[in-house]
Amino acid sequence: MLQPISITAIASLSPLGNNPKSIWEHYNQSNHCFVQQEFGSSQALVAPLESDAKAILEALRKSDHKYKFLDDSVLMAIAASRLAVSKAGWGKGAEFGINIGSSRGATSLFEKHHIEFLKTGKAPTLASPTTTLGNISSWVAHDLQSDGPEISHSITCSTALHALLNGVAWLRSGMADKFLVGGSEAPLTEFTIAQMQAMKIYAKENQQYPCRALDLEKKQNTMILGEGAAVCCLELGKKEHALAHIEGIGFATELLEHNTSISAEATCFQKSMQMALESANSTNVDVIVMHAPGTIKGDLSEYNAIQKVFGKNLPLLTTNKWKIGHTLGASGMLGLEMALLMLQQQQFISVPFAEVKNEKREIRKILVNAVGFGGNAVSILVSL
């Protein structure tokens, strides 16, 4: 029997805010967080951090001269991690591991330094150490004065849930009894937006709901980028103060048909969900928080995979990308945060334009999905 894993705290900074009360209030409203912004010579819809969350970053940047030179992806990870470990009661100098990843890392800072290099032929002294992907977890460890392993990685959009997988593996191996895991992403930059637009997956129309995630009838791609960071505290064993417990984990990778696509029936999702459900009956899953990026093929293939696994007994389906956009490497953990809030509040949060039967039921088990470029899927089953 595998040892249970407790989620003892979770914290985030996102377009929804930075505290559970405001985040839950936002989820209960039908408005989205998208605004039109200038990126070079063009405009794009994006979901930036909420104002209070932005203020936290600015205060953090001014609090230490070393933090002045860090990318927002690193500062967001530090701020979210401070909140999480405080909630979990992990004091400074405590022994715990850290695995916080990012799809792209210090995007804004890297672009800034590269532009300077093209103009002058020289790179700033701190260009390299402040733009490496590994500096997210290392700066969090510095800030929290933790004593444990530090890991950063990129597995594109499933990065945060892969961090959770790593944390579970370390805990069950006996090499640690606490792990801080998650993802951080600050992708609202000119070059990143241009990359998404070049793939023809970005939303073009500023309609009532510009990101049509979970709209299975849409005729065009509607993905929109958002920024944010989310981390959670994992502890070995079944803790009384736990927010929820990890009941199952699943992961899979499928052969690529294209650099960015997964198969029509998302074989990777079928395998990851089946693996996560090995010790649970699929009929007992109440809700699935889908990856659902807002693209035609991405949403439909995941839905097809869910039908293959669950048959006619589909759980309630939802996603938060219609509201906060796709936060790339942080998205899976923000999905997990949404799941934990639904468990705590015993209320399902639906997508306002999606036809999902929202009957009243007790919510005991929620499956959270994420997948990234490369066909790498992760599914996490959490329960009270």
N, C-alpha and C positions, 0 to 999 in steps of 0.2 A: 504494500500500500504506500503510494507516494505521500510524503508529508505535505500537509496543506500550506498554502501561502496566503498571508493576510495583506490586504491593502489598508494600511493604517493612516494614510493621508494622501491627498492630491491637491495640487495647486496649479494655477495657470495665469497667464496674461494673454488676452486675446481681444478681438473686436467686441466681445461680450463683457469685458471688464476684468477684474482681478480678485473678486471675492464671490463665494457661493451664492450669496443673496442676490447680487446684481445679475450674476450669470443666469440664475434660475428665473429671475424676472424677465430677462431678455428672451429666454426660451419660451416663455408663456405669451410673448407678443408675436404678432404675425408679420412685423416689419423685418427687413434684412439690414445688413450693415455695410452695403456697398456704396461707394462714392466714386465720382469720375475724377481722375487725376491726370496731370500732364506728365508724360514720359518722353522727353526729347521733343520731337516734332509731332508726336501723336498723343492721343488720350486713351485711357483704358479704365474700365471699372475695376476697383480693388476694394479689399476690406482691411483697412488699417487698424492698429490698436486703438482701443477706446481711450478717451482723454486721460482718465485717472491712471490707466496703465502706462501711458506715455509719460506722465509726470513722474512715475516711479523710476523709469529709465533715466530721465534727466537728472533726478536727484542722485541716483546711483553713479551716474557719470561724473557728477561734481564731488562726490564723497571721497574719492581717492584719485590722485593724479594718474595712477596706472590705468584706471578704468576709462579715463578720457580717450584713450586710443583703441578701445575695444569696439568691435562690431555689435550692432543691436542684437544679433542672434546670440552672442555671448552674454550680453547684459540681461536679455530676457531670461535666459537659462539661470543666471545667478539670482535674479529677483524671484522667479518661480520656485527655485530650490530653497531659498531662504524661507518662503512661506510654508512649503511642504514640511521641511524638517522641524520647523517651529510647531506646526500642528501635530506632528508625530511625537514630539518631545525628545528629539535627538539633539543633544547639546553640542556645542562647539568642541571639536577634538574627538568626537565620538567615532567609533570604528564602523564604517559602512562603505560599501562599494558604490561607485557612480558609473552609470552608463547613460549618457545623454548624447543623442546623435542629431544629425541634420542632413537633409538631402543635399544642400548646397553650401552650408557653412557661412563664412563671413562674406556673403555676396556683395553687399554694398561697399565694404571696405576694400575688397579685392578690385572691384571695378574702379573705385576712386584711385587706388595706387597704380592701376594699369594705365589709366588715362594720364596720370602724371608722368609715368614712364615713357609713354608715346610722345609726350611733349618735350621732356627734358633728357630722356635717355638714362635717367637715374631712378632708382627705387629708394624710398625712405628706409631708414635703419630698421624700423619695426615692421616693415611690410610682411616679411616672412613669418615671424612668430605670431603675429596677430591675425593671420589669414589661414593658418593651417586648421584643418577640421578638428584635430585633437585638442585645440585650445579651448573648446567649449567645456568639456569635463574637467580639464586641468584648472581652468579659472574658477569653476564651481568648487572644486576641491580646495583651492587656495582660499576662497572666500569663506567656506564653511570650516576650514582647518580640519578636514576629515582625514582619517587614517585608514585607507583601504585602497583597493584597485580602482583605477580610472580608465574608462573606455569611451571613445567616441567612434562613431562609424556612420557610413551612409549606405542605406539600402533603399534609396529613393523614397517613395511615399509610404513605405511600410516601416521606415526607420524607427519610429517611436515604439511600435509594438515589437519589433525585433529586439530593442533594448530591454523591453519587459521579458521577452524569452530568455535573454542572456542573464537577467537578474534572477529569474526562476532557476536557471541551470546552476548558477553559482550558489544559491541558497541550498538547493537540494543536494549539491555535491559536498556540502559541509565546509566549504571554503569561506563562507560568510554567513552571517545570520540577519543582516540588514542590507538592502540595496536601494539606491535612489535611481530611478529610471525614467526616461522620457525623450522628448525631442524639442527642438527649437528651430524656428525658421523666420527669417526676415527677407523675403524674396521680392519686395516691391521696388524693384530697380528697373531701369530702362532696358538693360540687356536681357534680364530674366523674362520680362514681359514680352520682349521681342521674340525670344525663343519659343514661348508658348503660342504666340500668334503665328509664328512660322509653321507650327505643326497643325494649324487650322483647328485647334480645339478650344480657343478662347472665345468667350461671349462677345457678341458684336452689338447687341441691342439692349438699350437701357429701358427695359419694360418694367412692369410692376414687380415681377420676380425674374431678374435677369439670369440668375443661375437656376436652371431647371433640373437640378439633381433629383432623381427618383421620378421624373416625368418620363414614362416609358414610351410616350407617343411623340416626343419632340422630334423636329425635323432638322435641327442643327445643333452643333456642339455649343455648350454654354458654360464651360469651366471658367472660374474667376479665382485669382490668387488672393489669399489672405495672409496675415502674419500673426505669429503667436508662439507661445511656448507652454508646454504642460509637462509636469513630472509627478510621479507618485512614489510613495514609500512602501517598499515591500519588506515583510518580516516573515521569518520562518515560523510555522506553527499557526494554530488558530487562536488569534488574540481576541480578548473580550472587547477591546476598543476598536476593532477593525470596522472599516466602512463597508467592506465586502471581502469575499474570498475568491481566489482564483480556482475554479473548479476544473477547468480544462484548457489546454493550450494546443494549437495546431499550426502547422506551417507546411508549405509546399511550393515548389517551383515547377513551372511547365515549360516545354519547348516553345521557343518564340516563333510566331508567325511573322512578326514585324518588330522593329526595335522598340516600339511603344505599346504594342497591343497584347491582349490575352485572347485566348480562344473564345469562340462564340458561346460556349457553355462553361467558360472559366474553370477548366479542369483543376487549376491550382486552388481555387476557392472551394471546389467540391472536396478536395483532399484535405485542405486545412480545416474546414468545418467538420468533416467526419472525424478527423483526429481529435479535435477539441471536444467532440461529443462522445468519445469512447467510453467514458464512465457516466454518461447521462443520456436519458431518453430524449430524442429530438422533440417529442410531443410536450416535454416539460419546459422548452425554451419559450419564453413569453414575448421577447422583443429581439430583433436584430438591428444593431446600428450599422448600416451599410457604409462601405467606402464611397460608393456612388459619386464620382467626381463631377457629374454634370455633362459628361460626353455621351453621345448616342450609344456607342459600342460598350463603353465602360459600365454604364448603368445597366444596360440590357443583359450583358454577359453575366454580371454578378447576380442579377435577378434569376436568370436561367439556372445558374448553379444552385441557388437557394431552392428553386423548384425541384431540381434533381435530388437534393438531399432531404428536403422536408415533405415533398409530395403535395398532397392537398391540405395538409395541416400546417399552413404557413403561419409563422409567428407574426406579430405586428412589425412592420418595417418602417424604418426612419433613417434620417441622415441629418447632419447639421451644415452641410456644404451649401445648401440653398440660402443659408443665413450668413455664414462667416467665410464662405469660399474655401478653397483648397489650400491648406497650410503646409502642404508637402510633407516634410519629415516630422512635423508636429501633429499631423492630422489624426493619426491613430490614437494618440493619448488624449486629444481633445474629444474624440469619439468615446473613449473610455470614461472621461469625466462626465459626459452627457449621460452615459449608462448609469453611473453611480448616483447621479442626481435623480434619475427616474426611479432607481431602487429606493433611495432615501425618501422621496416625496410620494412614492406609489402613484405616479402619474405618467402616462405615456405622452411624449411630445411628438406630434405628427408634423408632416410636411403640408403646408396649407393648400397646395394645389395638386397634391397626389391623392389618388383615390385609394385610400387605405381604410379598411374597416377598423374603427377605433372603439371596440366594445370595452366596457369596464371590466377589468380583471385584476387579480392580484399579480404583482410583478415580483417574481422570485429569481428568475434566471435570465440574463441578457448575454447575447453573443455579439462581439464587436469585431468587425472586419477591417482589414487594410491590405492594399496591394500596391506595388510600385512597378516602374519600368523594369522589365526583366522578368515579369510574370512571377514575382515572389509574393505569395499571400501569407497572411497571418490571421488567425482567428483566436479570440480569447473569450472563454466562457466565465462570467462572473456571477456570483450568487450571494444572497444575504447569509 
